[in-house]
Amino acid sequence: MAVFGDAAGDVGALDAALADFASRLEPAARRKLAARIAIDLRKANAERIAANVDPDGQPFVPRKKARPTRLRDRAGAVKRKAKAQKMFRSAGKARFLRREVSSGEARVGFVGAMARIMRVHQLGLRDTVTRNPNSPEVKYPARVPLGFSAFDRLHVLDQVADHLL
């Protein structure tokens, strides 16, 4: 499972705040709480990815315009405009966006080839346009598909408080 640093905020502060609460729980109870938190974080991130929105609420940098394609492949053929589509349409599916839980932590991240693709977008790295190694290499703008929003942080703290009470 690919885990991409803390590009979307200071997760360390949240982790420190929860460490004291977690020490009061048995390992089985911690794991159960971590599972509930991971499910909710996965759902929140999947919804943001589907809406093409960063955790801070800003829309993703739009993809470049595609060239028009020919309807028929002959001279004088009618051209068709490429329809703009949302990015990462399948990235939020459970097949690619997974949760991992232990008694000490809950993680949400991508797996497989999707992990490599999303890492390039999360960090704004250079990569080839297609899987073909001879395809052109492009620098992608940073788009943050995974991260903690302010609402996510409050929700995690609420879940911990509800679990302890």
Phi and psi in degrees as a GROMACS rama.xvg file:
@    title "Ramachandran Plot"
@    xaxis  label "Phi"
@    yaxis  label "Psi"
@TYPE xy
-84.601  129.834  ALA-2
-121.14  125.221  VAL-3
-105.211  81.3437  PHE-4
34.7593  -161.774  GLY-5
-118.953  62.3658  ASP-6
-68.3631  -22.4642  ALA-7
-99.7494  8.87936  ALA-8
151.622  179.326  GLY-9
-89.1266  90.7544  ASP-10
-73.7679  -24.8716  VAL-11
-60.2118  -38.2031  GLY-12
-65.6242  -41.237  ALA-13
-66.0678  -41.5824  LEU-14
-61.6102  -42.4558  ASP-15
-65.5564  -38.5285  ALA-16
-66.6745  -32.1965  ALA-17
-87.3136  -16.0058  LEU-18
-59.8335  -41.5604  ALA-19
-65.4225  -43.382  ASP-20
-63.0131  -42.8347  PHE-21
-65.9574  -30.7321  ALA-22
-67.0924  -20.349  SER-23
-81.0307  -12.3329  ARG-24
-99.6842  152.667  LEU-25
-71.4224  157.293  GLU-26
-56.7906  -39.7619  PRO-27
-65.7834  -40.0283  ALA-28
-69.1857  -36.8577  ALA-29
-63.3186  -42.2424  ARG-30
-64.3278  -41.4942  ARG-31
-63.8126  -43.5718  LYS-32
-64.4727  -43.4158  LEU-33
-61.5619  -37.4601  ALA-34
-64.0916  -43.3344  ALA-35
-63.6032  -41.3324  ARG-36
-65.2014  -44.0361  ILE-37
-63.4029  -39.7425  ALA-38
-61.1035  -46.1542  ILE-39
-68.2899  -38.8571  ASP-40
-67.0755  -38.9642  LEU-41
-63.1364  -43.3423  ARG-42
-63.9547  -44.4544  LYS-43
-63.6115  -42.7326  ALA-44
-67.8669  -38.3801  ASN-45
-62.8963  -40.3876  ALA-46
-65.771  -39.936  GLU-47
-67.0498  -39.5135  ARG-48
-63.9529  -42.9518  ILE-49
-63.0792  -34.0789  ALA-50
-85.7704  -3.36779  ALA-51
56.2705  51.5518  ASN-52
-128.686  138.963  VAL-53
-70.6007  162.393  ASP-54
-58.379  -26.8563  PRO-55
-84.1734  2.54037  ASP-56
95.9861  -4.321  GLY-57
-81.2753  140.767  GLN-58
-68.0208  151.968  PRO-59
-61.4986  152.868  PHE-60
-62.1336  125.931  VAL-61
-65.4669  152.688  PRO-62
-72.5214  159.952  ARG-63
-66.8579  152.434  LYS-64
-66.6401  137.134  LYS-65
-83.5317  151.885  ALA-66
-70.2676  148.095  ARG-67
-66.4011  146.631  PRO-68
-108.711  151.737  THR-69
-79.0772  139.024  ARG-70
-70.0095  -42.162  LEU-71
-126.405  152.646  ARG-72
-95.0152  67.1024  ASP-73
-150.971  165.846  ARG-74
-62.936  139.154  ALA-75
76.1549  11.231  GLY-76
-70.8898  157.121  ALA-77
-72.3014  136.145  VAL-78
-92.6102  150.233  LYS-79
-120.542  137.346  ARG-80
-76.3105  141.632  LYS-81
-75.7331  127.422  ALA-82
-77.9734  129.922  LYS-83
-70.8315  129.851  ALA-84
-121.692  158.641  GLN-85
-69.0057  150.672  LYS-86
-84.6835  156.989  MET-87
56.6088  44.3496  PHE-88
-60.933  -34.5889  ARG-89
-103.604  -1.02358  SER-90
-64.978  -29.9654  ALA-91
-82.7025  -3.24803  GLY-92
-69.4567  152.298  LYS-93
-61.5532  -21.9701  ALA-94
-63.2011  -33.9451  ARG-95
-109.109  -37.2942  PHE-96
-97.5906  104.694  LEU-97
-113.859  161.699  ARG-98
-116.803  147.6  ARG-99
-133.537  132.54  GLU-100
-130.354  138.949  VAL-101
-138.85  178.91  SER-102
-69.8664  -17.1998  SER-103
-101.352  -19.0462  GLY-104
-159.164  163.935  GLU-105
-129.546  128.435  ALA-106
-125.544  145.314  ARG-107
-126.41  128.57  VAL-108
-164.681  176.155  GLY-109
-94.5439  156.169  PHE-110
-125.362  158.919  VAL-111
69.042  -149.886  GLY-112
-64.2624  -29.7411  ALA-113
-62.6391  -32.2492  MET-114
-62.8855  -41.4209  ALA-115
-65.6941  -44.7557  ARG-116
-62.9612  -46.9654  ILE-117
-69.9173  -29.7729  MET-118
-63.6226  -41.913  ARG-119
-59.9445  -43.7099  VAL-120
-73.5726  -39.4772  HIS-121
-60.5292  -42.0393  GLN-122
-100.259  -6.28013  LEU-123
67.7992  50.06  GLY-124
-93.7134  177.518  LEU-125
-93.9279  142.626  ARG-126
-159.589  163.728  ASP-127
-74.0277  151.871  THR-128
-69.0958  -39.3214  VAL-129
-121.463  -178.541  THR-130
-71.297  -18.8578  ARG-131
-65.8295  122.989  ASN-132
-64.9188  -17.0808  PRO-133
-87.9548  -3.58645  ASN-134
-72.5052  158.333  SER-135
-63.0609  148.553  PRO-136
-97.4071  134.028  GLU-137
-130.367  147.277  VAL-138
-90.788  120.094  LYS-139
-88.0011  141.333  TYR-140
-69.3383  151.255  PRO-141
-71.0831  121.039  ALA-142
-123.663  132.352  ARG-143
-104.798  91.6111  VAL-144
-76.2773  -30.6426  PRO-145
-112.137  138.502  LEU-146
168.533  176.826  GLY-147
-102.481  126.87  PHE-148
-90.9208  170.84  SER-149
-61.4864  -37.8687  ALA-150
-64.0697  -40.4115  PHE-151
-60.8502  -42.7205  ASP-152
-62.2439  -46.0808  ARG-153
-63.7319  -38.9491  LEU-154
-64.3958  -41.2503  HIS-155
-63.1318  -45.5579  VAL-156
-62.7999  -39.1054  LEU-157
-62.6655  -42.1617  ASP-158
-63.3713  -41.7312  GLN-159
-64.5388  -44.6376  VAL-160
-62.242  -43.1673  ALA-161
-62.487  -37.9734  ASP-162
-68.6718  -35.8272  HIS-163
-77.9811  -25.2272  LEU-164
